[in-house]
């Protein structure tokens, strides 16, 4: 919680800088405000009362280790899942006296009893195993053996998702795979053992990817400067390409005929094409490039601004170049930024 609160305080304390206008691309449009995406706090609960009101208006009163009584409000985005099967369930499966595991937001209404939005409710708990962990990918490392290493929980947990782990969707007929997990993706992971280290280490034996929520991001670079707004769209952190690239020392050249943008910092380079989910990194000083890969979303242009996945800069600059924490996306080393703010 200390890291989370520090990140929030840092975001609130900084001032946004002005943005230059480039002749090759028109001035950026205002970012549309989207849904709020708080951290997920989870605990076991006993249901005192469940009131189902056509799904999105349902509410549930529970007793937890923290609260003798707290009211959780459901919305159309509340995730309901059977933690043994990983299948979607419904409010009708929640009964007074039943045991559930609840995930809720950090902000509670000051009332008696306190009230909060329910992010997820897990039923049919397995006493022999921990409930599914609701995580948001803050960093994603693609390993040569096909596995993923995902940082979450404000950098305090690193979860390995093996190449052969079972991955299924929740509440959708689409097929899911590890390649659907990117910076900004929320997912459920099943694991019991967390190695005693900092950060904690765990290996998941099952993954479920639920529908994703869209929300806005504040972009912060080294020096504690909030320099742009981004957003998570369908589980992928997207950023305004020119603003981020130039903030990180790249020169950007726009090719209107090809609808492409070339980025170089003298050491590495790449070219992104509007409408294509295919990205690569090449040396700026030698022949050769990495194999093109998907980053979860095609680059696109709206009102003259080109947008691309934030993970493009992980591909170009390395694993520590980008990290998501709550609604803040850090560039240039999040822990260094936070250590500086604490000193």
SVG drawing of the C-alpha trace seen along z (x, -y; Angstrom):
<svg xmlns="http://www.w3.org/2000/svg" viewBox="-34 -25 61 54">
<polyline fill="none" stroke="black" stroke-width="0.4" points="0.0,0.0 2.9,-2.4 4.0,-2.3 0.4,-2.8 -0.2,-5.8 3.2,-7.3 2.4,-6.9 -1.0,-8.6 0.6,-11.4 3.3,-11.9 0.7,-12.0 -1.3,-14.6 1.6,-16.8 3.1,-17.3 2.2,-19.8 1.6,-19.1 3.9,-20.7 2.9,-22.4 2.9,-20.5 4.6,-21.7 2.8,-21.8 4.3,-19.9 3.7,-20.8 3.7,-17.2 0.9,-16.3 -2.0,-18.5 -2.5,-19.4 -3.6,-16.6 -7.3,-16.2 -8.4,-16.3 -8.5,-12.9 -12.0,-11.6 -12.5,-10.7 -13.2,-7.0 -13.9,-4.6 -11.9,-4.7 -9.6,-1.7 -8.7,-1.5 -6.4,1.1 -8.1,4.3 -8.2,5.0 -9.3,8.5 -10.4,10.5 -12.6,13.3 -16.1,12.4 -19.3,13.9 -22.5,12.8 -25.0,11.1 -27.5,10.1 -27.6,10.3 -30.0,8.1 -30.2,8.8 -31.6,6.0 -31.3,6.9 -27.5,7.3 -25.9,3.9 -27.9,2.5 -27.3,5.4 -25.7,4.9 -24.3,7.3 -23.7,6.7 -20.8,8.8 -18.6,9.2 -14.9,9.3 -11.8,9.4 -11.6,5.6 -15.2,4.6 -18.0,6.0 -20.4,4.8 -19.7,3.3 -22.0,2.9 -20.6,3.7 -22.3,2.2 -22.4,4.2 -22.1,2.6 -22.1,3.9 -18.4,4.3 -18.4,6.4 -16.8,9.7 -18.6,12.8 -16.6,16.1 -16.5,19.6 -13.0,19.8 -12.8,23.6 -13.8,23.7 -12.9,20.2 -16.4,19.9 -18.7,16.9 -21.4,17.1 -24.3,14.8 -25.8,13.1 -28.2,16.0 -25.3,18.1 -24.6,15.8 -26.6,16.6 -26.8,15.2 -24.4,17.1 -22.2,18.1 -18.5,17.6 -17.1,15.5 -13.9,13.7 -14.4,10.1 -12.3,7.6 -13.2,3.9 -11.8,0.5 -9.6,-1.5 -12.1,-4.3 -15.0,-3.6 -17.9,-5.9 -18.0,-7.4 -21.3,-6.0 -22.6,-3.5 -22.0,-0.8 -19.2,-1.8 -20.0,-1.3 -17.7,-0.5 -17.8,0.7 -17.4,4.4 -14.8,5.2 -15.1,9.0 -16.8,11.6 -15.6,15.2 -17.8,18.0 -17.4,21.8 -14.2,21.3 -11.7,24.1 -10.5,24.5 -7.3,26.3 -6.2,23.5 -6.1,19.7 -8.7,17.9 -7.9,16.6 -5.7,13.4 -7.1,10.4 -4.1,8.7 -3.3,5.9 -0.1,6.3 2.3,3.5 5.2,4.9 5.3,7.8 8.4,9.8 8.2,12.2 10.6,15.1 12.3,17.2 10.6,20.4 7.1,18.9 6.3,18.0 5.5,14.5 6.9,12.8 4.3,10.3 4.9,7.6 1.8,6.6 0.6,5.3 2.6,2.0 5.7,3.9 5.5,6.2 4.6,9.4 6.2,11.1 4.2,13.9 5.5,16.4 2.9,17.6 4.3,20.8 4.0,21.3 1.7,24.3 -0.5,22.7 -4.3,23.0 -5.7,19.6 -9.4,19.1 -11.7,16.1 -14.4,15.0 -17.8,14.0 -16.9,14.1 -16.7,16.8 -13.4,15.6 -10.3,17.8 -7.7,16.5 -3.9,17.0 -0.9,15.6 -0.4,13.2 -3.5,11.4 -1.7,10.1 0.0,6.8 0.8,3.7 -2.7,2.7 -4.4,6.1 -6.2,7.3 -6.5,11.1 -7.1,13.8 -4.2,16.0 -4.2,19.1 -1.2,19.7 -0.8,20.8 2.9,20.3 4.7,16.9 8.5,17.0 9.7,14.9 11.5,12.3 11.1,8.7 9.3,8.7 7.4,11.9 7.7,14.6 5.0,17.0 4.1,19.3 0.5,19.5 -1.1,22.8 -4.2,21.3 -5.2,17.9 -8.6,16.4 -8.8,13.1 -12.1,11.2 -13.5,8.3 -11.4,5.2 -12.3,1.7 -11.0,-1.4 -9.6,-4.3 -7.2,-7.2 -3.5,-7.3 -1.2,-10.0 2.3,-9.6 5.3,-10.5 8.9,-10.6 12.2,-10.8 12.3,-14.0 8.8,-13.5 7.2,-15.3 3.7,-14.5 4.0,-15.2 1.0,-13.6 -2.2,-11.6 -2.6,-8.0 -5.3,-5.4 -5.9,-1.7 -8.0,-0.4 -9.3,3.1 -6.5,4.1 -3.6,2.4 -1.9,-0.8 -1.9,-3.2 0.2,-6.4 0.5,-9.4 3.5,-8.3 5.3,-11.6 5.0,-13.0 6.4,-9.9 9.0,-9.2 10.5,-12.7 10.3,-12.7 12.5,-9.6 15.0,-11.1 13.8,-9.8 13.5,-11.8 10.2,-11.2 9.8,-11.5 6.2,-11.3 5.6,-9.9 2.1,-10.9 2.2,-9.0 2.9,-5.7 1.1,-6.6 4.1,-5.6 6.4,-7.1 10.1,-6.5 11.7,-6.7 15.4,-6.8 17.6,-7.8 20.9,-7.1 21.2,-3.6 17.9,-1.9 15.2,-2.6 11.8,-1.4 9.0,-2.3 5.4,-1.9 2.6,-1.8 -0.9,-3.0 -3.4,-0.1 -0.8,2.6 -0.2,4.5 3.4,5.4 6.4,3.8 10.2,4.3 13.4,2.9 16.5,2.4 19.9,1.1 20.4,-2.5 24.1,-1.7 24.0,1.7 21.9,3.9 19.4,6.2 16.2,6.1 14.2,8.1 11.4,10.4 8.1,8.3 5.7,9.0 2.2,8.1 1.8,5.8 -2.0,6.3 -3.2,3.3 -2.6,1.7 -1.2,-1.8 -3.9,-4.3 -4.4,-8.0 -7.1,-10.2 -7.4,-14.0 -3.8,-14.1 -2.3,-12.2 -0.7,-8.8 -1.2,-6.3 0.7,-3.1 1.1,-0.5 3.3,-1.7 5.1,1.6 6.7,0.3 9.2,-1.5 9.9,1.7 10.8,3.3 13.1,0.4 14.6,-0.5 14.3,2.6 12.1,4.1 12.4,1.3 11.6,-1.5 7.8,-1.3 5.8,-0.4 2.1,-0.9 1.0,-1.7 -2.7,-2.2 -3.6,-5.0 0.0,-6.3 2.4,-5.0 6.0,-5.7 8.8,-6.0 12.5,-5.8 12.5,-3.7 9.5,-3.9 11.4,-2.9 14.0,-5.6 11.2,-8.2 9.5,-7.1 12.8,-6.9 13.5,-10.5 10.1,-11.7 10.6,-10.1 13.9,-11.8"/>
</svg>
